[in-house]
Amino acid sequence: MQKKTNRNNSLWSGFSTHSMTFTDYMSRKAEKHRQLARGELRRGIDRTREVSKEEFAAAEALGFSAESLRDCNFYIVTVPTPVDHAKRPDLSALIGASRMVGERALARHVVVYESTVYPGATEEICVPALEKTSGFRFNRDFFAGYSPERINPGDKTHRLPDIVKITSGSTPEAADLVNRVYATVITAGTHRASSIRVAEAAKVIENIQRDVSIAPDVLFKELGLARRWRPPAPSGTSSPSARAWSAATASASIPIT
């Protein structure tokens, strides 16, 4: 997002939503894939089927060059964080993306991470990489935030604007800015966490819940058990909590005999 021409002491005042630049960090081994993906995006093709060609065409201020990052002061980093052969987090893409931003960032910038990480990773791993490459000091010259991604690829009903977004920042002012930026596009609303670590932990809990919900379904399918069972709703089926429980478990029913 580009800076406005007017400036004052408010961190929010230096931001506008006039343009967005998309770039990526990938290893040299994945260079061919990167070039292919960039070409598709420039032609308005989204492999995840999240964005239509019409929406691409309407977004006239999109850019795809790493050098365009020099004109920005609000960054959102969304890179994969897989595990290695020993089941340890592989944060190389996260560190590489942090360095890419740090090499091009301006003072008073904000870097928000969405990648799945363990609580503490943003401030312990990403921030030092930003400090080293930019020469800026954390929470004085630049600020950080964390807002876990909550995308369900291919789901045309529950898209980015339709899912409540958790936000956080490294200072109260940064947290307010991050929350306000996301609130401009998240129609379902935002929830401001008390700290970056709390927001990171929320993502971990969500992933655990997802895995626990999916695992029995996969297991019973492998066993050939077809009849489906759904956990009983709380007492008082007309209550809001009961209705919420029914909606939440509708897609998480477990097949049993």
N, C-alpha and C positions, 0 to 999 in steps of 0.2 A: 504494500500500500504506500502511496507516495505521500510526502510531507506537504502540508499546507505552507503558504508563504508567511502567514502570521505565526508568531511564537509568544508564549508566556510561560509561567512556571508550571502550569498544569501539564502533566504527561499526556493527557488525552488530547490537548489542543494541537499537538504535532502530528495528528493522524487524520487521514482521509481514506475513503474507500473508492478512489477513482480508478485504480488499476491493480492488477494482480499478475504476478509472475510465477510460473510453474517451472521448476527445474528438478533435477534428481541427482542423487549420489548412488553410484553403483561401481562395482569393481571393474577393472579393465577386462576381466574375463567375461563380464556381461555387457561389454560395449556394443556388440551387435544387437543384442536385445534392446538396449537403451535407444539406439538409433531407430530401430523399428517402432518402438513405442512412441517416441517423439514424433515420428512421421505420421503415425495414426492419429495422434492428438491434434496435430496441425490440420489434418483433414477432417477433424470433427468426429473421430471414431474412438469410443471408449470401450475397452475390452470388458470392463466390469459391468457395462450396460447401465451405469448409474446416470449418465448424462446423455441426452439425445443430441442429434445433429442440430436440431433447432435451437437448443440451449447453448451449444457451442457457438452457433452463428450470432446469437444475441449478445454473447460476451465479447464485445469488441476490443476490450483492453487487456486481453490475455497475452502473456509472453512466455517463452520457453528457454531463454538464455540465462546461464549462470551469471553473466556479466550484468544482466538487468537487475540483479539483486542489489547492486550498488545504489539504485534509485529507491530502494525500499527501506522501511524502518520497522515493519512488523512482519515477522517470519513465522510460518507454521511448518514444522518439520514432521513429516509422516513417512517414515522409512521402516522396512521390516526389521524385526528383532528376533531372529530364529534361535535355535539352540544348536550347539556343535555336537560332535560325535559322543562327547561325554555328558551331554544334556546340560551343558553350561550355557548361559546367555551369550549370544554372539552380538556384541554391540558395535562391531566395526562400522556398519553402515551409519549408525547413530553418531559415532565419533567423527566419521568422515563428513557427514552432513553438517555437523557443528563447526568443523574446521572450514568448510566451504562458506558458511555464513560469516564466520569470524573474519575471514580474509577480505570480505567485501562490505562488512557492516559499518554503519555510521554510528556516531555517539547518540545516546538516548534511544536506542532501539530495544525492541522486545522480541524475544525468541520463545515461541510456544511449541512444546512437544506433544505429539499425540500417540507416539509409538508405545506399545506395551512394554513396560519395564518394571523392575522391582522397586519398592518404595526407597527413595533416596538417590536413585540413579541420575535423575535430572541434575541435581545440585552437586553430586559427587563425581559424575562422569562427564556430562555435557557441558556444564558451566566452566570447569577448568579448561576444556578444549576451546571454548569460546574466548576465555580470558587470554590464553596463550597465543592464539592466532590473531586476535584483534588488538591486543595491547590495552584493552579497556578493563576497568575494574567492575566487578559484579555489584549490582545494586547501587552503583554510583553513576557509571557510564552506560550500563545496559541492564536489562531486567529479564527475568525468565518466567515462564508460565507452563502449566501442564493441563491439558484437556483431553482425556482419553477418547480415542475414536470409538464410535458406536455404530458403525456401518454394518448393514446386513447386505452383502453384495448380491445384486440381482433382484432385490426386493423393491418393487415399484410402489408399494403402499407405504412402507416405513422408510422414508428417505432421510437424508441429513436434517432437513428443517423440521421433520416430524418426530424427532427423538430428543428428549431432554438431554442437554449437554452439561456435563460437570466441568467447571472451570476453576482455575487457581492462578496465583501469581506470587512472586518472590517477595513483594512488599504489598501493603494494603492498597496503595495507589496502582501498582501494576496489576493486582488482582482485579481491581475495579475496571481498569482499561480492558483487560482480557475478557472479562465478563461482558462488557458493553459491546465489544467487537463481535463476539459470537452471538449476542442477542439481536444483532442486526439481521441475522440470517436464520436463526433457530426459532421458528414460530412456536414450537412446543414449549419453549422456555429454557432457562438455564438454572443451574444450581451452583452457587459459589462455595467451594470447599474452603476450609479454614487454613489449609496450607497445601503446598505442592505434594508433600508426602501423603497427605490424606487423599488427594485426588489420584495419586499413583496407586495407593492401596485399594481404592474403589474399583479400579480397573482389574486388579488381581482378583478381588472378590467376585466381580462379575464373570471373569473367565472361569473361575472355579465352579461357580454356580452353573454356567453353561456346560462345562465338561461333565459335571455330576448329573445334569439333566439328560445329556445325550448318551452317556455311557450305558445305562440300562437299556435304552432303546436299541442301541447297536448290538448289545449282548443278546437280547431276546430275539432279535431278528436273526442272528446267527444260529440261535437254537431252534428257529422255526416256530416260535410262539406268536400266534397271530392276533388273538383277542386282546382288545385294548382296555386298559383300566386307568382311570384318572383319580388322583387323590381327592378325598372328600373335601367339600368346602367347609369353612368355619361355620359355626352355628349362626343362625339368623341369615338365611340365604338372600334376604332383601337388603342387607346392609352393604354399604360401599365396599368394605373390605372383602365381603363374600363375592361381590360382583367382580372385583379386581382379581381375586383368587381364581375364579372361573375363567376369566380371560387369560390369565397368565399360564394356567395349566392346560388350556385347550390344545396347545401345540406341543405339550410335553408329556402327553399320556404314554403309559408304559404297556406294551403288549405282554399279556400273560395268558396262561391256560386256565 
